[in-house]
Amino acid sequence: MTAGGGGGEPGARYDAVVIGAGFSGMYMLHRLRGLGMSARVYEAGDGVGGTWYWNRYPGARCDVESVQYSYSFDEDLEQEWEWSERYPSQPEILRYAEHVADRFDLRRDIRFGTRVTRAAYDGSTRRWRVETDRGDRVECGFLIAAVGCLSAARVPGFPGADSFRGASYHTGRWPHEGVDLTGRRVAVIGTGSSGIQAIPVIAGQAAHVTVFQRTPNFSLPAWNRPLDPEEARWVKANYAALRQDMRTSPVGLLVAFNDRSVLEAGEEERAREFEARWAEGGFAFLGAYGDMSIDPEANEVAAEFVRGKIREIVRDPEVAERLSPRDHPIGSKRICVDTGYYSTYNRPNVTLVDVRRDPIKEITPTGVRTAGGHHSVDVIVYATGYDAMTGPLLAVDITGEGGRSLRDKWRAGPRAYLGLMTAGFPNLFTITGPGSPSVLSNMLVSIEQHVDWIADCLARLRAGGIATIDADPAAEDAWVAHVNEVASYTLYPRADSWYMGANIPGKPRVFMPYAGGVGAYRQKCDQVAADGYEGFVLSA
């Protein structure tokens, strides 16, 4: 049984099967090996890296600083890897993932180019039966979903899309060999994170770029730069303390949070604080004042500062206004971090189309037709996002006890206890699933926390002779209610965001991640384990 080899595995049995070989799946495999458990990882792509394997669009870059977006579980790994930039690019992150796979010899237990299509729990044997599109039919005691939160690419069904005679690409499925856009007329549909990163780079190559924007998003400057070797040495020397601070922080980042109210600060003080945070770049701005995420009036002060920056940068007042968000609080959607995004609209070869005022009617053989006219293009780039958090998991036909499907259980929105398990699906763990901090945090911090919790749980189950673990329905209901209650204290639900599933037609509007903070969530999970896995049902 060679990793990525041809033909299926008939009747193989494993202690655990992991779906996905991104950062969560790789670390989960490493921990399972350390427990002496047999494991197989199935990965749809032809290599490791997860989202960083698939997302190769121009300008793809992490919005978390490189020294913080990395594993902490191995000190030698921390010390030996050298990051080149403040914010790592996709190629560098993928090289890091490949280095980890090589260093820990992970590939031999990963079956690449293989998509899990079905997983069914057998109550009589208390094992999962897993099937793949390559003909694998295997059994396992534990099924661990490491499918990622942003891996199910969403392409809107525009009328006529199949008739377009040019090339079409989705940012989340960009050709690995790259795309030469030199001298081409390019349409970019969407201005979320991937669009905001891609548009400046595409504009530097293409003859003309027409950006079709439905919703303007707030974006903060990255001020990316080469990583100073002295800074990198200091970080490595202090990694232990820095990592601990990240694990107990609200979002898993080394951001200084100011507890003061913006409404209590004078105008001069506000201006100094906001300017300093803007100059620092990245997520630092969101920590400027403590009430920005909970008080609409306080949030509007911060939002207007950023809109003022947009007006300073974009020379055409009408274009600046179209780029200025006014329909959601700043920070209520995943904030974007960019390099030269707003200034790109000063280029003579960039046109902005507001599709709320001038909606897309159809894709034609030669371009995009809106209510106001036709835009002739050679290439269409769909920067239209993902079916986030639940989409990747629900793409697999998963059935639990009594043959109930996960799709059916989650029809009205995801329900899970701690984001780790969902009642009625014994021995199925979800890494950074709905109901955990997940996408509201530094994903590497949350991934390690979940993987370590699951690995420790498996070790304790084995030591205690426990065969199955499942979420208690009452505990699950209480946790879902708590997640919703915490979200209601914030401004997150006021935005039509992918946090709410609002970007997918027909998807239930439920706030999916846990907004109570990385540190508080970790304490809760640790306490649950210390109390004999309170809220879980264990069976020998």
Secondary structure, DSSP 8 states (H G I E B T S, - for coil): --TT-SS--EEEEEEEEEE--SHHHHHHHHHHHHTT--EEEE-SSSSS-THHHH---TT-B-SS-TTTSS--S-HHHHHH----BSS-BHHHHHHHHHHHHHHTT-GGGEE-S--EEEEEEETTTTEEEEEETT--EEEEEEEEE---SS-SB-----TTGGG--SEEEEGGG--TT----TT-EEEEE--SHHHHHHHHHHHTTSSEEEEEESS---EEE----B--HHHHHHHHHTHHHHHHHHHHSSSSS------S-GGGS-HHHHHHHHHHHHHH-GGGGGGS-TTTTT-HHHHHHHHHHHHHHHHHH-SSHHHHHHTS--SS-TTSS--EEESSHHHHTTSTTEEEEETTTS-EEEEETTEEEETTEEEE-SEEEE---B--SSHHHHTSEEE-GGG-BHHHHTTTS---BTTTB-TT-TTEEETT-TTSSGGGS-HHHHHHHHHHHHHHHHHHHHHTT--EEEE-HHHHHHHHHHHHHHHHTSSGGGS--TTTTTTSTT------S--S-HHHHHHHHHHHHHTTSTTEEEE-
